[in-house]
Amino acid sequence: MMIRNTYGHKSWNFPGGIIDKKETATEAVRREVIEEVGIKIENLNRIGQFKSISEYKRETVQVFIAKSKTRDFHIDYKEILEARWFDPFQLPKISDYAEKVIFIWNSKQ
């Protein structure tokens, strides 16, 4: 599942966001995926992380993989311009973040 946000560069990326106070990274991932594309995920596993200094901010991006029982989704049109399922070997033009995520995912295969 990849998304394009209504703001920013609009390249394809993965659902994600900020970890709220008193929230674990796992809880944040589940919440963000539900908020952005309406999907409840399962078998959530952290596979890595990377540091990013982009858009004038420093952050640690944690990378997770998960499964979904359905391919049905419902996007939040305030934040998400478009969402789509892609074959991991036939991706559209993706963001720099997404390229780093794919690199981490490939290294775990």
PADO-479425 format. One line per 4 residues: number of its first residue (from 1); their letters; for each residue x, y, z of C-alpha. Coordinates in nm, 4 decimals, always signed. Layout:
! PADO-479425
NUM> a> X:Y:Z  ...
! end
This chain:
! PADO-479425
1> mmir> +0.0000:+0.0000:+0.0000  +0.1408:+0.3355:-0.1017  -0.0006:+0.6846:-0.0735  +0.0435:+1.0314:-0.2149
5> ntyg> -0.0204:+1.3121:+0.0314  -0.2248:+1.6227:-0.0477  +0.0719:+1.8341:+0.0656  +0.4450:+1.8379:-0.0019
9> hksw> +0.6176:+1.6725:-0.2969  +0.3279:+1.4347:-0.3758  +0.5604:+1.1456:-0.4690  +0.4424:+0.7995:-0.3723
13> nfpg> +0.5281:+0.7063:-0.0158  +0.4129:+0.4711:+0.2577  +0.1531:+0.5589:+0.5216  +0.3136:+0.7017:+0.8322
17> giid> +0.3399:+0.9898:+1.0707  +0.4479:+1.1172:+1.4080  +0.4473:+0.9131:+1.7285  +0.2197:+1.0873:+1.9803
21> kket> +0.3182:+1.1313:+2.3438  +0.2522:+0.8182:+2.5526  +0.2287:+0.6111:+2.2327  +0.4649:+0.3350:+2.1224
25> atea> +0.5963:+0.3204:+1.7668  +0.3801:+0.0137:+1.7056  +0.0689:+0.1926:+1.8303  +0.1530:+0.4917:+1.6102
29> vrre> +0.1876:+0.2731:+1.3003  -0.1486:+0.1064:+1.3607  -0.3169:+0.4442:+1.4254  -0.1636:+0.6174:+1.1235
33> viee> -0.2574:+0.3368:+0.8828  -0.6160:+0.3410:+1.0080  -0.6335:+0.7221:+0.9902  -0.4807:+0.7496:+0.6434
37> vgik> -0.6211:+0.4485:+0.4580  -0.8731:+0.2856:+0.6944  -0.6914:-0.0479:+0.7122  -0.6398:-0.2542:+1.0256
41> ienl> -0.3023:-0.4209:+1.0015  -0.1707:-0.7357:+1.1661  +0.1607:-0.9211:+1.1987  +0.3339:-0.5863:+1.2463
45> nrig> +0.7134:-0.6156:+1.2642  +0.9806:-0.3487:+1.2889  +1.2511:-0.4192:+1.0300  +1.4793:-0.1191:+1.0684
49> qfks> +1.5222:+0.2552:+1.0876  +1.7099:+0.5405:+0.9258  +1.7983:+0.8992:+1.0092  +1.6641:+1.1730:+0.7891
53> isey> +1.7531:+1.5378:+0.7586  +1.5006:+1.6668:+0.5094  +1.2587:+1.9550:+0.4965  +1.4735:+2.1266:+0.7624
57> kret> +1.4006:+1.8670:+1.0306  +1.5963:+1.5817:+1.1831  +1.4096:+1.2626:+1.2476  +1.4482:+0.8921:+1.2983
61> vqvf> +1.2207:+0.7008:+1.0635  +1.1228:+0.3584:+1.1927  +1.0334:+0.1025:+0.9280  +0.7680:-0.1639:+0.9787
65> iaks> +0.6082:-0.4317:+0.7654  +0.2590:-0.5684:+0.8221  -0.0193:-0.7668:+0.6636  -0.3806:-0.6810:+0.5961
69> ktrd> -0.6745:-0.9174:+0.5613  -0.8261:-0.6930:+0.2962  -0.7191:-0.4884:-0.0017  -1.0133:-0.2521:+0.0547
73> fhid> -0.9219:+0.0926:+0.1809  -1.0813:+0.4293:+0.2492  -0.8570:+0.7339:+0.2337  -0.8702:+1.0521:+0.4392
77> ykei> -0.9062:+1.3063:+0.1558  -0.7849:+1.5921:+0.3781  -0.4412:+1.4316:+0.4003  -0.4265:+1.1642:+0.1284
81> lear> -0.4549:+1.2503:-0.2407  -0.4380:+0.8922:-0.3639  -0.3666:+0.5404:-0.2358  -0.2941:+0.2218:-0.4269
85> wfdp> -0.1621:-0.1295:-0.3858  +0.1500:-0.1930:-0.5927  +0.3566:-0.4973:-0.6738  +0.6842:-0.4302:-0.4879
89> fqlp> +0.8771:-0.4943:-0.8085  +0.6641:-0.2561:-1.0206  +0.6598:+0.0677:-0.8250  +0.5855:+0.4164:-0.9605
93> kisd> +0.8159:+0.7136:-0.8965  +0.8631:+0.7035:-0.5200  +0.9910:+0.9485:-0.2590  +1.3414:+0.9410:-0.1122
97> yaek> +1.1885:+0.8085:+0.2130  +1.0177:+0.5270:+0.0239  +1.3453:+0.4372:-0.1510  +1.5131:+0.3984:+0.1897
101> vifi> +1.2220:+0.1866:+0.3152  +1.2435:-0.0392:+0.0085  +1.6205:-0.0735:+0.0623  +1.5632:-0.1845:+0.4236
105> wnsk> +1.2856:-0.4236:+0.3150  +1.5065:-0.5753:+0.0421  +1.7914:-0.6272:+0.2892  +1.5586:-0.8388:+0.5076
109> q> +1.4465:-1.0660:+0.2223
! end
